[in-house]
Amino acid sequence: MKVLVVYYSMYGHIHRMAEAMVEGAKEVVGAEVVLRRVPETLPHDVLEKMGAVEAQRSMSHIPICTVDELAEADAVIFGSPTRFGNMCGQMRSSWTQPAVFG
C-alpha cells in the first residue's frame, strides 16, 4: 500500500506534523510512505519580510508532489495551515492551477 503525505508549511510547523504522520503511517505493515510538498507561491522578498526564508530552505530537499504520484497512491494525507477556515493559498493553488502539481 502506497501512502502519500502532501503538505505546505511556511515556518516548518506543518512540516513537523507531516513528518509525524509519515512515522505513524510507516508503522502499518506493508506501507510504503512518501513525503511530498506543494510549491511555494510567495516571492522571495515577501518570504524574507515574513521571516520564512530559512524555514523554506530547510524544507527544500522535500520533492514537489506530481500528478502521477497522486494517481499512484492508495491513500493521500494532506497537511495545510488554515486561513479563515480554508486551506492556505499555496495548497489551494496546487488544486486550481493545472500545471502546479508537476
C-alpha positions as CSV (number, residue, x, y, z in Angstrom):
1,M,0.0,0.0,0.0
2,K,1.4,3.4,-1.0
3,V,0.7,6.3,1.3
4,L,1.4,9.8,0.1
5,V,1.7,12.7,2.6
6,V,1.4,16.0,0.9
7,Y,1.8,19.3,2.8
8,Y,2.5,23.0,2.8
9,S,4.4,24.7,5.6
10,M,5.7,28.2,5.8
11,Y,7.6,28.1,9.0
12,G,8.1,24.4,9.5
13,H,5.2,23.6,11.9
14,I,3.1,21.7,9.4
15,H,6.3,20.1,8.1
16,R,7.0,18.6,11.5
17,M,3.4,17.4,11.7
18,A,3.8,15.8,8.3
19,E,6.9,14.0,9.4
20,A,5.0,12.6,12.4
21,M,2.3,11.4,10.0
22,V,4.9,9.7,7.9
23,E,6.4,8.0,11.0
24,G,2.9,6.8,12.1
25,A,2.0,5.5,8.7
26,K,5.2,3.6,8.4
27,E,4.1,1.5,11.4
28,V,1.5,-0.1,9.2
29,V,2.9,-3.4,7.9
30,G,3.5,-3.2,4.2
31,A,3.0,0.6,3.9
32,E,5.3,2.5,1.6
33,V,5.1,6.1,2.8
34,V,6.3,9.1,0.7
35,L,6.6,12.7,1.8
36,R,5.9,15.5,-0.7
37,R,5.2,19.2,-0.5
38,V,3.4,21.7,-2.7
39,P,5.3,24.6,-4.3
40,E,5.7,28.0,-2.6
41,T,3.8,30.7,-4.4
42,L,5.1,33.7,-2.5
43,P,8.0,35.7,-3.9
44,H,11.4,35.6,-2.1
45,D,11.2,39.2,-0.9
46,V,7.8,38.5,0.8
47,L,9.2,35.4,2.5
48,E,12.1,37.5,3.7
49,K,9.8,40.1,5.2
50,M,7.8,37.3,6.9
51,G,11.0,35.7,8.3
52,A,10.3,32.4,6.5
53,V,13.3,32.1,4.1
54,E,15.4,29.8,6.4
55,A,12.4,27.5,7.1
56,Q,11.7,27.3,3.4
57,R,15.3,26.5,2.7
58,S,15.3,23.7,5.3
59,M,12.4,22.0,3.6
60,S,13.7,22.4,0.0
61,H,15.0,18.8,-0.1
62,I,11.5,17.5,0.0
63,P,10.3,17.0,-3.6
64,I,7.3,18.7,-5.0
65,C,4.3,16.4,-5.5
66,T,3.4,15.4,-9.0
67,V,0.0,14.5,-10.5
68,D,1.3,11.0,-11.2
69,E,2.2,10.5,-7.6
70,L,-1.3,11.4,-6.6
71,A,-2.8,8.9,-9.1
72,E,-0.5,6.1,-7.9
73,A,-1.2,6.5,-4.2
74,D,-3.6,4.2,-2.4
75,A,-4.1,6.8,0.3
76,V,-3.2,10.5,0.5
77,I,-2.9,12.6,3.7
78,F,-2.9,16.4,3.3
79,G,-1.4,18.8,5.7
80,S,-2.1,22.6,5.4
81,P,-2.3,25.5,7.7
82,T,-5.6,27.3,7.6
83,R,-6.6,30.9,6.8
84,F,-10.1,31.9,7.9
85,G,-11.1,28.2,8.0
86,N,-9.8,27.4,4.5
87,M,-6.6,25.7,3.3
88,C,-3.7,28.0,2.7
89,G,-3.3,29.7,-0.7
90,Q,-0.3,27.5,-1.7
91,M,-2.3,24.3,-1.3
92,R,-5.3,25.8,-3.0
93,S,-3.2,26.9,-5.9
94,S,-2.0,23.4,-6.3
95,W,-5.5,22.2,-6.9
96,T,-6.8,25.1,-9.0
97,Q,-3.9,25.7,-11.4
98,P,-3.5,22.7,-13.7
99,A,0.3,23.0,-14.0
100,V,1.2,23.3,-10.3
101,F,1.3,19.6,-9.5
102,G,4.4,19.0,-11.6
